[in-house]
Amino acid sequence: MYLSNEGILVILFVGLVAGWLAGKIVRGTGFGIIGDICIGIAGALVATFLFPKLGIHIGTGLVSEIIYSAIGAVVLLLIVRLVRTGGRL
């Protein structure tokens, strides 16, 4: 899979939005806005590569990418929260 510079910028922008959205969905993580944005960017990267491989397709366009990335960021926030708190949600 080849990513252009514009594709990377879109992933970063979508990750910023998804991180903020995931921080609003998963409350009490204690990472703050910067930490949630970093998790959102990581969630965007994971979702961009993983969801098409799993055959999960919501649609096309920027809105579907934000939804993918928000789901990936929420999953990553929950995993980090589980690891950080020793298995308690």
C-alpha positions in Angstrom: 0.0 0.0 0.0 1.4 3.4 -1.0 0.6 6.5 1.0 1.3 9.9 -0.5 2.1 12.9 1.5 -1.5 14.1 1.2 -2.7 10.7 2.5 -0.5 11.0 5.6 -1.8 14.5 6.2 -5.4 13.3 5.9 -4.7 10.5 8.4 -3.1 13.0 10.8 -6.1 15.4 10.5 -8.6 12.6 10.9 -6.6 11.3 13.9 -6.8 14.7 15.6 -10.6 14.8 15.2 -11.0 11.1 16.1 -8.8 11.6 19.2 -10.9 14.5 20.4 -14.1 12.5 19.7 -12.7 9.4 21.4 -11.8 11.5 24.5 -15.4 12.6 24.7 -16.7 9.1 24.3 -14.3 7.4 26.8 -14.3 9.6 29.8 -12.0 9.3 32.8 -8.9 8.1 31.0 -6.7 10.9 32.4 -4.7 11.5 29.3 -6.0 15.0 28.6 -6.5 16.5 25.2 -2.9 16.0 23.9 -2.8 12.4 25.0 -6.2 11.7 23.5 -5.1 13.3 20.2 -2.0 11.1 20.1 -4.1 8.1 20.7 -6.5 9.3 18.0 -3.6 9.5 15.5 -2.5 6.0 16.4 -6.1 4.8 16.2 -6.4 6.4 12.7 -3.3 4.7 11.6 -4.4 1.3 13.0 -7.9 1.7 11.5 -6.6 2.8 8.1 -4.6 -0.4 7.7 -6.6 -2.9 9.8 -10.3 -2.3 8.9 -9.9 -2.9 5.1 -7.9 -6.1 5.8 -10.8 -7.3 8.1 -13.4 -6.5 5.4 -15.1 -3.8 7.4 -16.4 -1.1 5.1 -18.7 1.7 6.3 -18.5 3.9 3.2 -16.2 6.3 1.4 -15.1 9.8 2.1 -13.8 11.8 5.0 -16.8 11.1 7.3 -16.3 7.4 7.1 -12.6 7.8 7.8 -13.4 9.8 10.9 -15.8 7.0 12.1 -13.1 4.4 11.4 -10.5 6.4 13.3 -12.8 7.2 16.2 -13.6 3.5 16.6 -9.9 2.7 16.5 -9.1 5.4 19.0 -11.8 4.3 21.4 -10.5 0.7 21.2 -6.9 2.0 21.8 -8.0 4.2 24.7 -9.8 1.2 26.3 -6.8 -1.0 25.9 -4.4 1.6 27.3 -6.8 2.2 30.2 -7.0 -1.6 30.9 -3.2 -1.9 30.9 -2.7 1.3 33.0 -5.3 0.4 35.7 -4.4 -3.3 35.9 -7.4 -4.8 34.2 -10.2 -2.6 35.6 -12.3 -0.4 33.3 
